């Protein structure tokens, strides 16, 4: 990886938790994934997260995950940090995913708290440490209790931050007020995991975003970050507010991967909004709502929408 990394932003500032494009027959579409990844980088991403929840990681298999990482790394080169999900509630499985992602050329790993089994904080710590020990890559923690029913305790953050490979956290807890304390006590780089809270988390000490609405708004989030860095907080707020139609459309129903695929098809970046069960593709009504949000935000020309629907 030739991109300059810093302790403040080890994986860049604007990352998209990228969908995994699929054909109508349900196969992973690597050609479409490469086009999407390249387009996202051109739109302002300096990082991409592959094989996360938005990438339908529970429904893709190990060889597919590795092939996706390899194809995207080859396509974007040193223009973006590629972070690969090593996300499982089976520690040995997560370790293998981390090793395979490293072999495929990933620049870092995303490790989620173990879901469903709800281990103790000791078990959570050992799970992450096992993955971090196995692959020679920097690790971004992923704290998302709404999906895992398990939150990383402050004391566990302290222990994980002491691990030389753990350098960042993706925070999808919704607890904005905790960011100021946790960034100070751990020294970790803090990434907002909720599109609508990005500006609020920047104000509390976050350094960047791992977004879903960034599929359609990468340039806006890059501009927001630049405005914040320059001290132009009024402009950053204006951009955050202008993004609301899209962030609501992507996240309102909790089906982020579904809506992101519908948006990318509407924008002509991927050919299909096909999903693997248990997710199902966006309905015509859901797709229409995404179209409307993209138009309202000035991302999609309404004339192009009409032409695409004929």
C-alpha positions in Angstrom: 0.0 0.0 0.0 1.6 3.2 -1.1 -1.0 5.6 0.3 0.5 7.6 3.2 -1.1 6.4 6.4 -1.1 8.3 9.7 -2.1 7.4 13.2 -4.9 9.9 13.0 -6.4 8.4 9.8 -4.8 5.0 9.3 -7.3 3.9 6.7 -8.1 7.3 5.2 -11.1 9.5 6.0 -13.9 8.5 3.7 -14.6 4.8 3.3 -17.6 3.0 1.8 -18.8 -0.3 3.2 -19.2 -1.6 -0.3 -22.0 -3.7 -1.6 -21.0 -7.0 -3.4 -22.5 -6.8 -6.9 -24.2 -10.0 -8.1 -25.6 -11.3 -11.3 -29.3 -12.1 -11.7 -28.3 -15.7 -11.3 -26.8 -14.9 -7.9 -23.1 -15.2 -8.7 -20.7 -12.6 -7.4 -20.1 -10.2 -10.3 -16.4 -9.4 -10.0 -16.4 -7.2 -13.1 -19.1 -5.0 -11.7 -17.3 -4.9 -8.3 -14.2 -3.6 -10.0 -16.2 -0.9 -11.8 -17.9 0.0 -8.6 -14.7 0.2 -6.5 -13.0 2.3 -9.2 -15.9 4.6 -9.4 -16.1 5.0 -5.7 -12.4 6.0 -5.5 -12.9 8.5 -8.3 -15.8 9.9 -6.4 -13.7 10.7 -3.3 -13.2 7.5 -1.3 -9.7 7.0 0.1 -10.8 3.6 1.5 -13.1 0.8 0.9 -14.5 -1.9 3.2 -15.2 -5.2 1.6 -17.1 -8.3 2.9 -18.9 -6.4 5.6 -22.6 -6.6 6.4 -23.4 -4.3 3.5 -21.4 -6.6 1.3 -23.6 -9.5 2.3 -20.7 -11.3 4.0 -23.0 -13.8 5.8 -24.2 -15.0 2.4 -20.9 -15.2 0.5 -18.3 -17.9 0.8 -14.6 -17.9 1.6 -13.2 -18.2 -2.0 -15.6 -15.5 -3.1 -14.5 -13.2 -0.4 -10.8 -13.7 -1.3 -11.5 -13.2 -5.0 -13.3 -10.0 -4.3 -10.5 -8.6 -2.2 -7.9 -9.6 -4.8 -9.9 -8.1 -7.7 -10.5 -4.8 -5.9 -6.9 -4.4 -4.7 -5.7 -5.0 -8.2 -8.1 -2.4 -9.5 -7.6 0.5 -7.1 -3.9 -0.1 -6.4 -2.4 2.5 -4.0 -5.3 5.0 -4.5 -7.4 3.6 -1.6 -7.0 1.5 1.5 -8.8 -1.8 1.2 -10.1 -3.1 4.5 -11.6 -6.6 4.5 -14.1 -8.0 6.9 -13.1 -10.9 9.1 -16.5 -11.0 10.7 -17.9 -14.1 12.3 -19.1 -15.3 15.7 -16.8 -18.4 15.1 -13.3 -17.2 16.1 -11.5 -19.9 14.0 -13.6 -18.9 11.0 -12.8 -15.2 11.6 -9.1 -16.0 11.9 -9.2 -17.9 8.5 -11.0 -15.0 6.9 -8.3 -12.6 8.2 -5.5 -14.8 6.9 -7.1 -15.2 3.5 -7.8 -11.4 3.2 -4.1 -10.7 4.0 -3.0 -13.2 1.3 -5.3 -11.5 -1.2 -3.7 -8.2 -0.6 -5.9 -6.3 1.9 -4.5 -3.4 3.7 -6.4 -4.0 7.0 -9.1 -6.0 8.7 -12.5 -5.1 10.1 -13.4 -7.3 13.1 -16.9 -7.2 14.5 -17.9 -8.1 18.0 -19.2 -11.7 18.0 -22.9 -11.7 17.3 -25.7 -13.9 18.6 -23.5 -16.0 21.0 -23.0 -12.9 23.2 -19.7 -13.8 24.9 -18.4 -12.2 28.0 -16.0 -9.2 27.6 -13.1 -11.6 28.1 -14.4 -13.8 25.3 -14.8 -10.7 23.1 -11.3 -9.6 23.8 -9.8 -13.1 23.1 -11.8 -13.3 19.8 -10.4 -10.0 18.5 -6.9 -10.7 19.7 -6.9 -14.1 18.0 -7.7 -12.5 14.6 -5.2 -9.7 15.2 -2.5 -12.1 16.1 -3.0 -14.4 13.1 -2.8 -11.8 10.2 -0.1 -9.2 9.9 -2.5 -6.4 9.2 -3.8 -3.4 11.2 -7.3 -4.0 12.6 -10.4 -1.8 12.8 -12.8 -2.9 15.5 -16.5 -2.8 14.7 -18.9 -2.0 17.5 -22.5 -2.4 16.4 -24.7 -3.6 19.3 -27.9 -3.1 17.2 -26.8 -6.1 15.2 -24.7 -8.1 17.6 -26.5 -7.5 21.0 -23.0 -6.9 22.4 -21.2 -3.7 23.1 -17.5 -3.2 23.7 -17.0 -2.1 27.3 -14.6 0.8 27.9 -12.2 -1.5 29.8 -12.2 -3.9 26.9 -11.4 -1.0 24.6 -8.4 -0.3 26.8 -7.2 -3.8 26.5 -7.7 -4.0 22.7 -6.1 -0.6 22.2 -2.9 -2.0 23.8 -2.7 -4.6 21.1 -0.1 -3.4 18.5 -2.4 -4.4 15.6 -5.6 -2.7 16.8 -5.5 0.9 15.5 -9.1 2.0 14.9 -12.8 1.5 15.7 -15.9 1.8 13.6 -18.5 3.1 15.9 -22.1 2.2 15.1 -23.4 2.4 18.7 -25.2 5.7 18.2 -23.6 7.0 21.4 -22.1 10.2 20.2 -21.2 11.5 23.7 -19.0 8.5 24.4 -16.7 9.2 21.4 -14.9 12.1 23.2 -14.0 9.8 26.2 -13.1 6.7 24.2 -10.9 8.5 21.8 -9.0 10.1 24.6 -8.6 7.0 26.7 -7.7 4.6 23.9 -5.8 6.8 21.4 -7.6 4.8 18.6 -8.6 6.4 15.3 -12.4 6.6 15.5 -14.6 6.1 12.4 -18.3 7.0 12.4 -20.4 4.0 11.4 -23.7 5.9 11.0 -24.0 8.2 8.0 -26.3 10.7 9.7 -24.0 11.1 12.8 -20.8 11.8 10.9 -20.6 15.6 11.7 -21.6 15.0 15.3 -18.9 12.4 15.7 -16.3 14.6 14.1 -17.1 17.2 16.7 -16.4 14.6 19.4 -13.1 13.4 18.0 -13.8 11.0 15.1 -11.4 11.1 12.2 -13.5 9.6 9.3 -16.6 7.7 8.2 -17.3 4.1 7.1 -20.6 4.8 5.3 -23.3 3.3 3.2 -24.9 6.4 1.8 -21.4 7.2 0.7 -22.1 4.9 -2.2 -24.0 7.9 -3.7 -22.4 10.7 -1.7 -18.7 10.1 -1.6 -17.8 13.5 -3.0 -20.2 15.2 -0.5 -18.6 13.4 2.5 -15.1 14.1 1.2 -16.1 17.8 1.0 -17.7 17.7 4.4 -14.4 16.3 5.8 -12.4 18.9 4.1 -14.6 21.7 5.4 -14.3 20.3 8.9 -10.6 20.1 8.7 -10.4 23.7 7.4 -12.5 24.9 10.3 -15.5 25.8 8.1 -18.1 24.1 10.4 -21.0 26.0 8.8 -20.2 24.5 5.4 -19.8 21.0 6.9 -23.3 21.4 8.5 -24.7 22.5 5.2 -23.4 19.5 3.4 -24.6 17.1 6.2 -28.1 18.6 5.9 -28.1 18.4 2.1 -27.3 14.7 2.4 -30.3 13.9 4.6 -32.7 12.7 1.8 -30.2 10.0 0.8 -29.1 9.0 4.3 -32.7 8.6 5.3 -33.5 6.6 2.2 -30.5 4.3 2.7 -30.9 3.8 6.4 -34.5 4.4 7.4 -35.7 0.9 7.0 -32.5 -0.7 8.2 -31.9 -2.5 4.8 -28.8 -0.6 3.8 -27.4 -3.2 1.4 -30.7 -3.4 -0.4 -31.1 0.3 -0.8 -27.4 0.8 -1.8 -27.7 -1.7 -4.6 -30.9 0.0 -5.8 -29.1 3.3 -5.8 -26.0 2.0 -7.6 -28.3 0.5 -10.3 -30.2 3.8 -10.6 -26.9 5.6 -11.1 -25.8 3.1 -13.8 -22.8 1.9 -11.8 -23.9 -1.7 -11.4 -26.2 -3.6 -13.7 -28.3 -5.5 -11.1 -29.8 -5.0 -7.7 -29.9 -8.8 -7.1 -29.3 -10.1 -3.6 -28.8 -13.4 -1.9 -31.3 -14.6 0.6 -32.2 -13.8 3.3 -32.0 -10.3 1.7 -34.2 -9.7 -1.3 -33.8 -7.0 -3.9 -35.5 -3.7 -3.5 -39.1 -3.6 -4.6 -40.2 -1.2 -7.3 -41.7 1.0 -4.6 -38.5 1.0 -2.6 -36.4 1.6 -5.7 -38.7 4.6 -6.6 -38.1 6.0 -3.1 -34.3 5.7 -3.6 -34.6 7.4 -7.0 -36.6 10.3 -5.4 -34.0 10.7 -2.7 -31.1 10.8 -5.2 -33.0 13.4 -7.3 -33.8 15.5 -4.2 -30.2 15.5 -3.2 -29.1 16.5 -6.6 -27.2 13.3 -7.2 -29.4 12.0 -10.0 -30.9 13.9 -12.9 -34.6 13.4 -13.0 -34.5 13.1 -16.8 -32.0 10.3 -16.5 -34.3 8.6 -14.1 -37.2 8.7 -16.5 -35.1 7.4 -19.3 -33.7 4.6 -17.2 -37.1 3.4 -16.3 -38.4 3.0 -19.8 
